[in-house]
Amino acid sequence: MGEIMSRISKSVLAAAVAAVSLGAVASPAFAQRDPAYAAARAAGQVGERMDGYLGIVVAETPDLRRIVNDINIKRRAVYSERAKANNATIEEYALTAGCQAILATEPGEKYQAPDGSWQTRTAAAPLRDPRCP
Amino acid sequence: MDYGKSTWRVAAIMLATAALGGCITVNAPEEPIVIELNVNIRQEVIYRLAEDAGNTIEENADIF
């Protein structure tokens, strides 16, 4: 996350936090994925990382980087808020969400195994960190 | 003369023994030292947060 955060200015982060807050007010729950994100996900170009953030699976392109950064800024804002509410660190909360997000992947989607490799989800249970519930 | 020689010999042996006895041998570990990512995050913490994290993912389906 460090390399991503360092590239993102605080103002962009603040804007993202504001956008997430506004979004939460405007559309309370069960909003749909952005079409570009949904397409990249279905195509296996992006996948769920172990640490709770989205990763690029294939060769990086500016479009993929934009999609992934956008999602990860929003995720970090949510993790930050929920971690605080649960007296946990962002990393702890993000790792837990990563466990759940990998479990929730659908067959054909990509996820990161504990050894760091990208795997394609099958009907079988995903390979997860032994600490995952 | 003989007395002096043996004194030196005894002294030299004692010194050598003391030096050897004071040696501390440090061996490098055979296994490489691996620092595991997030090793400080304990399983019990993850279990405590699991339900909340699951709800968070459902409620923010657009970014998960």
N, CA and C atoms of all chains as a GROMACS GRO file, in nm:
protein
  591
    1MET      N    1   0.084  -0.120   0.000
    1MET     CA    2   0.000   0.000   0.000
    1MET      C    3   0.087   0.124   0.000
    2GLY      N    4   0.205   0.116   0.057
    2GLY     CA    5   0.292   0.232   0.069
    2GLY      C    6   0.320   0.297  -0.064
    3GLU      N    7   0.348   0.214  -0.164
    3GLU     CA    8   0.384   0.270  -0.293
    3GLU      C    9   0.265   0.338  -0.358
    4ILE      N   10   0.147   0.287  -0.329
    4ILE     CA   11   0.028   0.348  -0.387
    4ILE      C   12   0.000   0.480  -0.316
    5MET      N   13   0.002   0.475  -0.185
    5MET     CA   14  -0.033   0.593  -0.107
    5MET      C   15   0.064   0.708  -0.134
    6SER      N   16   0.190   0.674  -0.156
    6SER     CA   17   0.288   0.779  -0.174
    6SER      C   18   0.262   0.856  -0.302
    7ARG      N   19   0.199   0.789  -0.398
    7ARG     CA   20   0.173   0.853  -0.527
    7ARG      C   21   0.048   0.939  -0.522
    8ILE      N   22  -0.033   0.915  -0.424
    8ILE     CA   23  -0.161   0.983  -0.420
    8ILE      C   24  -0.152   1.101  -0.324
    9SER      N   25  -0.185   1.216  -0.375
    9SER     CA   26  -0.175   1.333  -0.289
    9SER      C   27  -0.287   1.333  -0.186
   10LYS      N   28  -0.265   1.407  -0.079
   10LYS     CA   29  -0.363   1.408   0.028
   10LYS      C   30  -0.496   1.465  -0.018
   11SER      N   31  -0.488   1.562  -0.112
   11SER     CA   32  -0.612   1.622  -0.159
   11SER      C   33  -0.698   1.522  -0.234
   12VAL      N   34  -0.634   1.436  -0.311
   12VAL     CA   35  -0.707   1.333  -0.385
   12VAL      C   36  -0.772   1.238  -0.285
   13LEU      N   37  -0.696   1.205  -0.181
   13LEU     CA   38  -0.747   1.114  -0.078
   13LEU      C   39  -0.867   1.178  -0.009
   14ALA      N   40  -0.855   1.307   0.023
   14ALA     CA   41  -0.964   1.379   0.090
   14ALA      C   42  -1.087   1.380   0.001
   15ALA      N   43  -1.065   1.403  -0.128
   15ALA     CA   44  -1.176   1.405  -0.224
   15ALA      C   45  -1.243   1.269  -0.229
   16ALA      N   46  -1.161   1.164  -0.225
   16ALA     CA   47  -1.215   1.028  -0.229
   16ALA      C   48  -1.298   0.999  -0.104
   17VAL      N   49  -1.246   1.043   0.011
   17VAL     CA   50  -1.318   1.024   0.137
   17VAL      C   51  -1.452   1.096   0.130
   18ALA      N   52  -1.449   1.219   0.076
   18ALA     CA   53  -1.572   1.298   0.062
   18ALA      C   54  -1.668   1.228  -0.033
   19ALA      N   55  -1.614   1.177  -0.142
   19ALA     CA   56  -1.696   1.109  -0.242
   19ALA      C   57  -1.760   0.984  -0.182
   20VAL      N   58  -1.683   0.912  -0.103
   20VAL     CA   59  -1.736   0.790  -0.040
   20VAL      C   60  -1.846   0.828   0.058
   21SER      N   61  -1.823   0.934   0.137
   21SER     CA   62  -1.924   0.978   0.233
   21SER      C   63  -2.051   1.019   0.162
   22LEU      N   64  -2.037   1.099   0.055
   22LEU     CA   65  -2.152   1.144  -0.022
   22LEU      C   66  -2.225   1.025  -0.083
   23GLY      N   67  -2.146   0.934  -0.138
   23GLY     CA   68  -2.204   0.813  -0.199
   23GLY      C   69  -2.282   0.733  -0.098
   24ALA      N   70  -2.230   0.727   0.025
   24ALA     CA   71  -2.296   0.651   0.130
   24ALA      C   72  -2.432   0.713   0.163
   25VAL      N   73  -2.438   0.848   0.156
   25VAL     CA   74  -2.563   0.918   0.186
   25VAL      C   75  -2.661   0.900   0.069
   26ALA      N   76  -2.609   0.920  -0.053
   26ALA     CA   77  -2.696   0.918  -0.170
   26ALA      C   78  -2.750   0.777  -0.199
   27SER      N   79  -2.658   0.676  -0.195
   27SER     CA   80  -2.704   0.540  -0.222
   27SER      C   81  -2.656   0.450  -0.109
   28PRO      N   82  -2.742   0.423  -0.016
   28PRO     CA   83  -2.703   0.359   0.108
   28PRO      C   84  -2.629   0.226   0.092
   29ALA      N   85  -2.676   0.137   0.007
   29ALA     CA   86  -2.612   0.005   0.002
   29ALA      C   87  -2.634  -0.062  -0.132
   30PHE      N   88  -2.554  -0.165  -0.154
   30PHE     CA   89  -2.569  -0.253  -0.269
   30PHE      C   90  -2.557  -0.179  -0.402
   31ALA      N   91  -2.468  -0.080  -0.407
   31ALA     CA   92  -2.443  -0.013  -0.534
   31ALA      C   93  -2.369  -0.107  -0.627
   32GLN      N   94  -2.382  -0.084  -0.757
   32GLN     CA   95  -2.319  -0.171  -0.856
   32GLN      C   96  -2.174  -0.130  -0.880
   33ARG      N   97  -2.093  -0.226  -0.928
   33ARG     CA   98  -1.956  -0.196  -0.966
   33ARG      C   99  -1.958  -0.108  -1.091
   34ASP      N  100  -1.857  -0.021  -1.099
   34ASP     CA  101  -1.836   0.057  -1.220
   34ASP      C  102  -1.815  -0.040  -1.337
   35PRO      N  103  -1.876  -0.016  -1.455
   35PRO     CA  104  -1.864  -0.110  -1.567
   35PRO      C  105  -1.720  -0.145  -1.606
   36ALA      N  106  -1.632  -0.045  -1.604
   36ALA     CA  107  -1.491  -0.070  -1.640
   36ALA      C  108  -1.426  -0.165  -1.539
   37TYR      N  109  -1.456  -0.143  -1.412
   37TYR     CA  110  -1.403  -0.230  -1.306
   37TYR      C  111  -1.460  -0.370  -1.320
   38ALA      N  112  -1.590  -0.380  -1.342
   38ALA     CA  113  -1.655  -0.510  -1.356
   38ALA      C  114  -1.596  -0.588  -1.474
   39ALA      N  115  -1.570  -0.517  -1.585
   39ALA     CA  116  -1.515  -0.581  -1.704
   39ALA      C  117  -1.373  -0.631  -1.678
   40ALA      N  118  -1.289  -0.546  -1.615
   40ALA     CA  119  -1.150  -0.584  -1.586
   40ALA      C  120  -1.145  -0.703  -1.491
   41ARG      N  121  -1.238  -0.706  -1.399
   41ARG     CA  122  -1.246  -0.813  -1.300
   41ARG      C  123  -1.287  -0.945  -1.368
   42ALA      N  124  -1.390  -0.934  -1.453
   42ALA     CA  125  -1.439  -1.054  -1.522
   42ALA      C  126  -1.334  -1.109  -1.618
   43ALA      N  127  -1.252  -1.019  -1.675
   43ALA     CA  128  -1.150  -1.060  -1.772
   43ALA      C  129  -1.024  -1.112  -1.703
   44GLY      N  130  -1.021  -1.107  -1.570
   44GLY     CA  131  -0.904  -1.154  -1.497
   44GLY      C  132  -0.785  -1.060  -1.506
   45GLN      N  133  -0.811  -0.933  -1.540
   45GLN     CA  134  -0.701  -0.834  -1.548
   45GLN      C  135  -0.667  -0.779  -1.411
   46VAL      N  136  -0.765  -0.779  -1.323
   46VAL     CA  137  -0.743  -0.736  -1.184
   46VAL      C  138  -0.791  -0.848  -1.092
   47GLY      N  139  -0.735  -0.852  -0.972
   47GLY     CA  140  -0.772  -0.957  -0.878
   47GLY      C  141  -0.762  -0.909  -0.734
   48GLU      N  142  -0.813  -0.993  -0.644
   48GLU     CA  143  -0.812  -0.961  -0.501
   48GLU      C  144  -0.678  -0.999  -0.439
   49ARG      N  145  -0.611  -0.899  -0.381
   49ARG     CA  146  -0.484  -0.925  -0.312
   49ARG      C  147  -0.511  -0.976  -0.171
   50MET      N  148  -0.409  -1.039  -0.112
   50MET     CA  149  -0.422  -1.090   0.025
   50MET      C  150  -0.445  -0.979   0.126
   51ASP      N  151  -0.391  -0.861   0.096
   51ASP     CA  152  -0.394  -0.754   0.196
   51ASP      C  153  -0.522  -0.671   0.194
   52GLY      N  154  -0.621  -0.714   0.117
   52GLY     CA  155  -0.750  -0.644   0.118
   52GLY      C  156  -0.766  -0.539   0.008
   53TYR      N  157  -0.665  -0.531  -0.078
   53TYR     CA  158  -0.672  -0.432  -0.186
   53TYR      C  159  -0.674  -0.503  -0.322
   54LEU      N  160  -0.712  -0.426  -0.424
   54LEU     CA  161  -0.719  -0.480  -0.559
   54LEU      C  162  -0.580  -0.473  -0.623
   55GLY      N  163  -0.546  -0.572  -0.703
   55GLY     CA  164  -0.416  -0.574  -0.770
   55GLY      C  165  -0.431  -0.594  -0.919
   56ILE      N  166  -0.327  -0.554  -0.992
   56ILE     CA  167  -0.326  -0.575  -1.137
   56ILE      C  168  -0.259  -0.710  -1.164
   57VAL      N  169  -0.327  -0.797  -1.237
   57VAL     CA  170  -0.277  -0.932  -1.262
   57VAL      C  171  -0.194  -0.939  -1.389
   58VAL      N  172  -0.239  -0.869  -1.494
   58VAL     CA  173  -0.172  -0.873  -1.624
   58VAL      C  174  -0.073  -0.757  -1.634
   59ALA      N  175  -0.014  -0.738  -1.753
   59ALA     CA  176   0.076  -0.625  -1.775
   59ALA      C  177   0.001  -0.494  -1.748
   60GLU      N  178   0.066  -0.405  -1.674
   60GLU     CA  179  -0.001  -0.282  -1.632
   60GLU      C  180  -0.027  -0.187  -1.748
   61THR      N  181  -0.146  -0.130  -1.751
   61THR     CA  182  -0.179  -0.024  -1.846
   61THR      C  183  -0.230   0.096  -1.766
   62PRO      N  184  -0.226   0.216  -1.824
   62PRO     CA  185  -0.276   0.333  -1.750
   62PRO      C  186  -0.422   0.317  -1.707
   63ASP      N  187  -0.502   0.256  -1.794
   63ASP     CA  188  -0.644   0.237  -1.761
   63ASP      C  189  -0.661   0.146  -1.640
   64LEU      N  190  -0.586   0.035  -1.638
   64LEU     CA  191  -0.596  -0.058  -1.526
   64LEU      C  192  -0.547   0.007  -1.397
   65ARG      N  193  -0.438   0.083  -1.410
   65ARG     CA  194  -0.384   0.151  -1.292
   65ARG      C  195  -0.486   0.249  -1.235
   66ARG      N  196  -0.556   0.318  -1.325
   66ARG     CA  197  -0.657   0.415  -1.282
   66ARG      C  198  -0.770   0.344  -1.207
   67ILE      N  199  -0.817   0.235  -1.265
   67ILE     CA  200  -0.927   0.160  -1.203
   67ILE      C  201  -0.886   0.110  -1.064
   68VAL      N  202  -0.768   0.048  -1.058
   68VAL     CA  203  -0.721  -0.012  -0.933
   68VAL      C  204  -0.696   0.094  -0.826
   69ASN      N  205  -0.632   0.204  -0.865
   69ASN     CA  206  -0.607   0.311  -0.768
   69ASN      C  207  -0.737   0.368  -0.713
   70ASP      N  208  -0.833   0.388  -0.803
   70ASP     CA  209  -0.963   0.444  -0.764
   70ASP      C  210  -1.031   0.354  -0.661
   71ILE      N  211  -1.034   0.225  -0.690
   71ILE     CA  212  -1.096   0.129  -0.597
   71ILE      C  213  -1.020   0.127  -0.464
   72ASN      N  214  -0.888   0.123  -0.472
   72ASN     CA  215  -0.809   0.108  -0.350
   72ASN      C  216  -0.815   0.231  -0.260
   73ILE      N  217  -0.825   0.350  -0.320
   73ILE     CA  218  -0.842   0.471  -0.238
   73ILE      C  219  -0.973   0.463  -0.162
   74LYS      N  220  -1.078   0.420  -0.230
   74LYS     CA  221  -1.210   0.410  -0.166
   74LYS      C  222  -1.210   0.301  -0.060
   75ARG      N  223  -1.145   0.188  -0.091
   75ARG     CA  224  -1.138   0.080   0.008
   75ARG      C  225  -1.065   0.126   0.133
   76ARG      N  226  -0.952   0.197   0.110
   76ARG     CA  227  -0.873   0.240   0.225
   76ARG      C  228  -0.955   0.334   0.314
   77ALA      N  229  -1.034   0.419   0.253
   77ALA     CA  230  -1.118   0.511   0.330
   77ALA      C  231  -1.218   0.433   0.415
   78VAL      N  232  -1.277   0.330   0.356
   78VAL     CA  233  -1.374   0.247   0.430
   78VAL      C  234  -1.303   0.169   0.541
   79TYR      N  235  -1.188   0.109   0.507
   79TYR     CA  236  -1.112   0.034   0.607
   79TYR      C  237  -1.074   0.122   0.726
   80SER      N  238  -1.032   0.244   0.692
   80SER     CA  239  -0.989   0.337   0.796
   80SER      C  240  -1.102   0.365   0.894
   81GLU      N  241  -1.220   0.391   0.839
   81GLU     CA  242  -1.337   0.423   0.922
   81GLU      C  243  -1.379   0.302   1.007
   82ARG      N  244  -1.387   0.186   0.945
   82ARG     CA  245  -1.433   0.066   1.016
   82ARG      C  246  -1.328   0.017   1.117
   83ALA      N  247  -1.201   0.033   1.083
   83ALA     CA  248  -1.094  -0.008   1.176
   83ALA      C  249  -1.103   0.075   1.303
   84LYS      N  250  -1.126   0.205   1.284
   84LYS     CA  251  -1.137   0.294   1.400
   84LYS      C  252  -1.256   0.252   1.487
   85ALA      N  253  -1.368   0.220   1.422
   85ALA     CA  254  -1.489   0.180   1.495
   85ALA      C  255  -1.468   0.050   1.572
   86ASN      N  256  -1.374  -0.032   1.527
   86ASN     CA  257  -1.349  -0.162   1.589
   86ASN      C  258  -1.219  -0.167   1.669
   87ASN      N  259  -1.160  -0.051   1.694
   87ASN     CA  260  -1.033  -0.045   1.768
   87ASN      C  261  -0.927  -0.137   1.708
   88ALA      N  262  -0.918  -0.135   1.577
   88ALA     CA  263  -0.818  -0.216   1.509
   88ALA      C  264  -0.734  -0.124   1.420
   89THR      N  265  -0.624  -0.176   1.369
   89THR     CA  266  -0.545  -0.097   1.274
   89THR      C  267  -0.603  -0.116   1.134
   90ILE      N  268  -0.569  -0.023   1.044
   90ILE     CA  269  -0.618  -0.034   0.906
   90ILE      C  270  -0.568  -0.165   0.846
   91GLU      N  271  -0.443  -0.200   0.873
   91GLU     CA  272  -0.384  -0.323   0.816
   91GLU      C  273  -0.458  -0.447   0.864
   92GLU      N  274  -0.493  -0.448   0.993
   92GLU     CA  275  -0.566  -0.563   1.047
   92GLU      C  276  -0.702  -0.576   0.980
   93TYR      N  277  -0.770  -0.461   0.970
   93TYR     CA  278  -0.904  -0.464   0.910
   93TYR      C  279  -0.896  -0.500   0.761
   94ALA      N  280  -0.798  -0.443   0.694
   94ALA     CA  281  -0.783  -0.470   0.550
   94ALA      C  282  -0.751  -0.616   0.524
   95LEU      N  283  -0.665  -0.675   0.605
   95LEU     CA  284  -0.631  -0.817   0.588
   95LEU      C  285  -0.756  -0.904   0.608
   96THR      N  286  -0.836  -0.869   0.708
   96THR     CA  287  -0.959  -0.943   0.734
   96THR      C  288  -1.054  -0.931   0.615
   97ALA      N  289  -1.068  -0.810   0.564
   97ALA     CA  290  -1.154  -0.788   0.447
   97ALA      C  291  -1.100  -0.865   0.326
   98GLY      N  292  -0.967  -0.874   0.317
   98GLY     CA  293  -0.904  -0.950   0.209
   98GLY      C  294  -0.942  -1.098   0.215
   99CYS      N  295  -0.943  -1.152   0.338
   99CYS     CA  296  -0.988  -1.291   0.359
   99CYS      C  297  -1.127  -1.309   0.301
  100GLN      N  298  -1.214  -1.215   0.336
  100GLN     CA  299  -1.356  -1.226   0.295
  100GLN      C  300  -1.372  -1.201   0.145
  101ALA      N  301  -1.298  -1.103   0.095
  101ALA     CA  302  -1.310  -1.069  -0.048
  101ALA      C  303  -1.261  -1.183  -0.136
  102ILE      N  304  -1.155  -1.252  -0.091
  102ILE     CA  305  -1.104  -1.367  -0.168
  102ILE      C  306  -1.205  -1.480  -0.163
  103LEU      N  307  -1.265  -1.499  -0.046
  103LEU     CA  308  -1.366  -1.605  -0.032
  103LEU      C  309  -1.487  -1.576  -0.121
  104ALA      N  310  -1.514  -1.446  -0.143
  104ALA     CA  311  -1.632  -1.406  -0.220
  104ALA      C  312  -1.607  -1.402  -0.371
  105THR      N  313  -1.483  -1.428  -0.413
  105THR     CA  314  -1.458  -1.426  -0.559
  105THR      C  315  -1.539  -1.536  -0.626
  106GLU      N  316  -1.574  -1.511  -0.751
  106GLU     CA  317  -1.651  -1.609  -0.826
  106GLU      C  318  -1.558  -1.687  -0.920
  107PRO      N  319  -1.597  -1.810  -0.956
  107PRO     CA  320  -1.512  -1.889  -1.046
  107PRO      C  321  -1.472  -1.808  -1.171
  108GLY      N  322  -1.344  -1.813  -1.204
  108GLY     CA  323  -1.292  -1.738  -1.318
  108GLY      C  324  -1.222  -1.609  -1.277
  109GLU      N  325  -1.258  -1.555  -1.158
  109GLU     CA  326  -1.193  -1.433  -1.111
  109GLU      C  327  -1.057  -1.466  -1.049
  110LYS      N  328  -0.971  -1.363  -1.043
  110LYS     CA  329  -0.835  -1.383  -0.992
  110LYS      C  330  -0.824  -1.344  -0.845
  111TYR      N  331  -0.738  -1.417  -0.773
  111TYR     CA  332  -0.707  -1.381  -0.635
  111TYR      C  333  -0.564  -1.420  -0.606
  112GLN      N  334  -0.507  -1.360  -0.502
  112GLN     CA  335  -0.368  -1.386  -0.467
  112GLN      C  336  -0.360  -1.492  -0.357
  113ALA      N  337  -0.281  -1.596  -0.383
  113ALA     CA  338  -0.262  -1.704  -0.286
  113ALA      C  339  -0.160  -1.660  -0.180
  114PRO      N  340  -0.152  -1.732  -0.067
  114PRO     CA  341  -0.056  -1.693   0.038
  114PRO      C  342   0.089  -1.686  -0.009
  115ASP      N  343   0.125  -1.758  -0.115
  115ASP     CA  344   0.263  -1.750  -0.166
  115ASP      C  345   0.285  -1.631  -0.258
  116GLY      N  346   0.180  -1.550  -0.277
  116GLY     CA  347   0.193  -1.429  -0.358
  116GLY      C  348   0.155  -1.448  -0.504
  117SER      N  349   0.132  -1.572  -0.545
  117SER     CA  350   0.098  -1.597  -0.686
  117SER      C  351  -0.049  -1.567  -0.713
  118TRP      N  352  -0.078  -1.532  -0.839
  118TRP     CA  353  -0.216  -1.509  -0.879
  118TRP      C  354  -0.281  -1.642  -0.917
  119GLN      N  355  -0.398  -1.665  -0.865
  119GLN     CA  356  -0.472  -1.788  -0.892
  119GLN      C  357  -0.607  -1.755  -0.952
  120THR      N  358  -0.659  -1.847  -1.032
  120THR     CA  359  -0.794  -1.832  -1.084
  120THR      C  360  -0.888  -1.909  -0.994
  121ARG      N  361  -0.991  -1.841  -0.947
  121ARG     CA  362  -1.086  -1.907  -0.858
  121ARG      C  363  -1.161  -2.016  -0.934
  122THR      N  364  -1.171  -2.130  -0.871
  122THR     CA  365  -1.249  -2.240  -0.925
  122THR      C  366  -1.368  -2.264  -0.833
  123ALA      N  367  -1.440  -2.371  -0.856
  123ALA     CA  368  -1.552  -2.404  -0.768
  123ALA      C  369  -1.502  -2.443  -0.629
  124ALA      N  370  -1.376  -2.486  -0.621
  124ALA     CA  371  -1.318  -2.526  -0.492
  124ALA      C  372  -1.288  -2.403  -0.406
  125ALA      N  373  -1.265  -2.425  -0.278
  125ALA     CA  374  -1.232  -2.315  -0.187
  125ALA      C  375  -1.100  -2.251  -0.229
  126PRO      N  376  -1.090  -2.118  -0.215
  126PRO     CA  377  -0.964  -2.051  -0.254
  126PRO      C  378  -0.852  -2.081  -0.155
  127LEU      N  379  -0.727  -2.065  -0.201
  127LEU     CA  380  -0.609  -2.080  -0.114
  127LEU      C  381  -0.596  -1.951  -0.035
  128ARG      N  382  -0.610  -1.958   0.097
  128ARG     CA  383  -0.606  -1.836   0.177
  128ARG      C  384  -0.505  -1.845   0.290
  129ASP      N  385  -0.476  -1.729   0.348
  129ASP     CA  386  -0.388  -1.720   0.464
  129ASP      C  387  -0.444  -1.811   0.574
  130PRO      N  388  -0.356  -1.886   0.642
  130PRO     CA  389  -0.407  -1.978   0.746
  130PRO      C  390  -0.480  -1.907   0.860
  131ARG      N  391  -0.460  -1.775   0.871
  131ARG     CA  392  -0.529  -1.702   0.978
  131ARG      C  393  -0.671  -1.664   0.940
  132CYS      N  394  -0.706  -1.679   0.814
  132CYS     CA  395  -0.840  -1.640   0.770
  132CYS      C  396  -0.947  -1.726   0.837
  133PRO      N  397  -1.059  -1.663   0.874
  133PRO     CA  398  -1.165  -1.740   0.939
  133PRO      C  399  -1.238  -1.832   0.841
  134MET      N  400   6.661  -2.154   3.785
  134MET     CA  401   6.642  -2.156   3.639
  134MET      C  402   6.523  -2.242   3.603
  135ASP      N  403   6.525  -2.370   3.648
  135ASP     CA  404   6.417  -2.464   3.618
  135ASP      C  405   6.286  -2.415   3.677
  136TYR      N  406   6.294  -2.364   3.797
  136TYR     CA  407   6.176  -2.315   3.866
  136TYR      C  408   6.111  -2.201   3.786
  137GLY      N  409   6.201  -2.113   3.737
  137GLY     CA  410   6.151  -1.999   3.658
  137GLY      C  411   6.084  -2.045   3.530
  138LYS      N  412   6.141  -2.141   3.460
  138LYS     CA  413   6.085  -2.192   3.335
  138LYS      C  414   5.946  -2.252   3.356
  139SER      N  415   5.936  -2.334   3.459
  139SER     CA  416   5.807  -2.403   3.483
  139SER      C  417   5.700  -2.302   3.523
  140THR      N  418   5.740  -2.198   3.592
  140THR     CA  419   5.644  -2.094   3.629
  140THR      C  420   5.585  -2.030   3.504
  141TRP      N  421   5.675  -1.999   3.412
  141TRP     CA  422   5.630  -1.939   3.286
  141TRP      C  423   5.537  -2.034   3.210
  142ARG      N  424   5.574  -2.164   3.214
  142ARG     CA  425   5.495  -2.265   3.143
  142ARG      C  426   5.353  -2.273   3.202
  143VAL      N  427   5.348  -2.278   3.335
  143VAL     CA  428   5.219  -2.286   3.404
  143VAL      C  429   5.135  -2.162   3.374
  144ALA      N  430   5.202  -2.050   3.378
  144ALA     CA  431   5.132  -1.924   3.352
  144ALA      C  432   5.075  -1.922   3.210
  145ALA      N  433   5.157  -1.972   3.115
  145ALA     CA  434   5.114  -1.974   2.974
  145ALA      C  435   4.995  -2.067   2.957
  146ILE      N  436   4.998  -2.184   3.024
  146ILE     CA  437   4.888  -2.280   3.014
  146ILE      C  438   4.760  -2.221   3.074
  147MET      N  439   4.775  -2.156   3.188
  147MET     CA  440   4.659  -2.096   3.255
  147MET      C  441   4.596  -1.988   3.167
  148LEU      N  442   4.682  -1.910   3.106
  148LEU     CA  443   4.636  -1.801   3.020
  148LEU      C  444   4.558  -1.857   2.901
  149ALA      N  445   4.617  -1.963   2.841
  149ALA     CA  446   4.555  -2.026   2.725
  149ALA      C  447   4.420  -2.086   2.764
  150THR      N  448   4.416  -2.154   2.879
  150THR     CA  449   4.292  -2.215   2.927
  150THR      C  450   4.185  -2.108   2.951
  151ALA      N  451   4.228  -2.000   3.016
  151ALA     CA  452   4.135  -1.891   3.046
  151ALA      C  453   4.080  -1.831   2.916
  152ALA      N  454   4.171  -1.815   2.818
  152ALA     CA  455   4.131  -1.756   2.690
  152ALA      C  456   4.032  -1.846   2.618
  153LEU      N  457   4.062  -1.977   2.619
  153LEU     CA  458   3.974  -2.072   2.552
  153LEU      C  459   3.838  -2.080   2.622
  154GLY      N  460   3.846  -2.084   2.754
  154GLY     CA  461   3.722  -2.094   2.833
  154GLY      C  462   3.634  -1.974   2.814
  155GLY      N  463   3.692  -1.860   2.787
  155GLY     CA  464   3.614  -1.736   2.771
  155GLY      C  465   3.558  -1.720   2.632
  156CYS      N  466   3.591  -1.811   2.541
  156CYS     CA  467   3.542  -1.797   2.404
  156CYS      C  468   3.391  -1.817   2.395
  157ILE      N  469   3.325  -1.733   2.323
  157ILE     CA  470   3.182  -1.752   2.296
  157ILE      C  471   3.170  -1.779   2.147
  158THR      N  472   3.117  -1.894   2.114
  158THR     CA  473   3.103  -1.930   1.973
  158THR      C  474   2.964  -1.896   1.924
  159VAL      N  475   2.958  -1.816   1.820
  159VAL     CA  476   2.828  -1.780   1.761
  159VAL      C  477   2.821  -1.841   1.622
  160ASN      N  478   2.727  -1.931   1.604
  160ASN     CA  479   2.710  -1.994   1.474
  160ASN      C  480   2.594  -1.928   1.399
  161ALA      N  481   2.612  -1.906   1.271
  161ALA     CA  482   2.504  -1.852   1.190
  161ALA      C  483   2.395  -1.958   1.177
  162PRO      N  484   2.266  -1.918   1.182
  162PRO     CA  485   2.159  -2.017   1.168
  162PRO      C  486   2.163  -2.080   1.029
  163GLU      N  487   2.133  -2.208   1.025
  163GLU     CA  488   2.135  -2.277   0.895
  163GLU      C  489   2.017  -2.237   0.808
  164GLU      N  490   1.903  -2.216   0.873
  164GLU     CA  491   1.784  -2.175   0.798
  164GLU      C  492   1.792  -2.026   0.768
  165PRO      N  493   1.752  -1.982   0.650
  165PRO     CA  494   1.750  -1.838   0.624
  165PRO      C  495   1.644  -1.771   0.710
  166ILE      N  496   1.673  -1.649   0.750
  166ILE     CA  497   1.577  -1.577   0.834
  166ILE      C  498   1.469  -1.519   0.743
  167VAL      N  499   1.346  -1.559   0.766
  167VAL     CA  500   1.235  -1.514   0.683
  167VAL      C  501   1.146  -1.421   0.766
  168ILE      N  502   1.124  -1.303   0.716
  168ILE     CA  503   1.034  -1.211   0.784
  168ILE      C  504   0.901  -1.215   0.711
  169GLU      N  505   0.803  -1.270   0.776
  169GLU     CA  506   0.674  -1.290   0.712
  169GLU      C  507   0.592  -1.162   0.718
  170LEU      N  508   0.526  -1.132   0.604
  170LEU     CA  509   0.442  -1.012   0.595
  170LEU      C  510   0.324  -1.024   0.690
  171ASN      N  511   0.297  -0.918   0.760
  171ASN     CA  512   0.180  -0.913   0.849
  171ASN      C  513   0.185  -1.016   0.960
  172VAL      N  514   0.305  -1.062   0.994
  172VAL     CA  515   0.316  -1.168   1.094
  172VAL      C  516   0.267  -1.118   1.230
  173ASN      N  517   0.265  -0.986   1.247
  173ASN     CA  518   0.223  -0.930   1.375
  173ASN      C  519   0.071  -0.926   1.390
  174ILE      N  520  -0.001  -0.954   1.281
  174ILE     CA  521  -0.147  -0.954   1.290
  174ILE      C  522  -0.190  -1.093   1.338
  175ARG      N  523  -0.255  -1.097   1.452
  175ARG     CA  524  -0.291  -1.226   1.511
  175ARG      C  525  -0.427  -1.274   1.463
  176GLN      N  526  -0.440  -1.404   1.462
  176GLN     CA  527  -0.562  -1.468   1.413
  176GLN      C  528  -0.685  -1.424   1.493
  177GLU      N  529  -0.667  -1.406   1.624
  177GLU     CA  530  -0.782  -1.370   1.707
  177GLU      C  531  -0.837  -1.233   1.666
  178VAL      N  532  -0.747  -1.144   1.623
  178VAL     CA  533  -0.792  -1.012   1.578
  178VAL      C  534  -0.875  -1.026   1.451
  179ILE      N  535  -0.828  -1.112   1.360
  179ILE     CA  536  -0.899  -1.134   1.233
  179ILE      C  537  -1.037  -1.195   1.260
  180TYR      N  538  -1.042  -1.287   1.355
  180TYR     CA  539  -1.171  -1.349   1.388
  180TYR      C  540  -1.267  -1.246   1.448
  181ARG      N  541  -1.213  -1.157   1.528
  181ARG     CA  542  -1.298  -1.054   1.590
  181ARG      C  543  -1.357  -0.959   1.485
  182LEU      N  544  -1.276  -0.930   1.380
  182LEU     CA  545  -1.317  -0.833   1.279
  182LEU      C  546  -1.397  -0.896   1.165
  183ALA      N  547  -1.398  -1.030   1.158
  183ALA     CA  548  -1.453  -1.099   1.041
  183ALA      C  549  -1.597  -1.059   1.008
  184GLU      N  550  -1.684  -1.058   1.108
  184GLU     CA  551  -1.825  -1.029   1.080
  184GLU      C  552  -1.842  -0.886   1.028
  185ASP      N  553  -1.775  -0.792   1.094
  185ASP     CA  554  -1.784  -0.652   1.052
  185ASP      C  555  -1.731  -0.633   0.911
  186ALA      N  556  -1.620  -0.700   0.881
  186ALA     CA  557  -1.560  -0.688   0.747
  186ALA      C  558  -1.653  -0.747   0.641
  187GLY      N  559  -1.719  -0.857   0.675
  187GLY     CA  560  -1.815  -0.917   0.582
  187GLY      C  561  -1.928  -0.822   0.550
  188ASN      N  562  -1.980  -0.756   0.654
  188ASN     CA  563  -2.088  -0.658   0.633
  188ASN      C  564  -2.039  -0.540   0.550
  189THR      N  565  -1.917  -0.496   0.578
  189THR     CA  566  -1.860  -0.382   0.505
  189THR      C  567  -1.853  -0.413   0.355
  190ILE      N  568  -1.813  -0.534   0.321
  190ILE     CA  569  -1.802  -0.573   0.181
  190ILE      C  570  -1.941  -0.574   0.115
  191GLU      N  571  -2.038  -0.624   0.186
  191GLU     CA  572  -2.176  -0.627   0.132
  191GLU      C  573  -2.231  -0.487   0.112
  192GLU      N  574  -2.203  -0.400   0.209
  192GLU     CA  575  -2.258  -0.264   0.203
  192GLU      C  576  -2.184  -0.175   0.104
  193ASN      N  577  -2.065  -0.216   0.064
  193ASN     CA  578  -1.987  -0.138  -0.033
  193ASN      C  579  -1.957  -0.221  -0.156
  194ALA      N  580  -2.060  -0.287  -0.204
  194ALA     CA  581  -2.045  -0.381  -0.315
  194ALA      C  582  -1.985  -0.317  -0.440
  195ASP      N  583  -2.000  -0.185  -0.454
  195ASP     CA  584  -1.946  -0.118  -0.573
  195ASP      C  585  -1.793  -0.116  -0.576
  196ILE      N  586  -1.728  -0.125  -0.461
  196ILE     CA  587  -1.581  -0.119  -0.462
  196ILE      C  588  -1.517  -0.254  -0.426
  197PHE      N  589  -1.599  -0.359  -0.415
  197PHE     CA  590  -1.544  -0.492  -0.387
  197PHE      C  591  -1.578  -0.588  -0.501
   0.00000   0.00000   0.00000
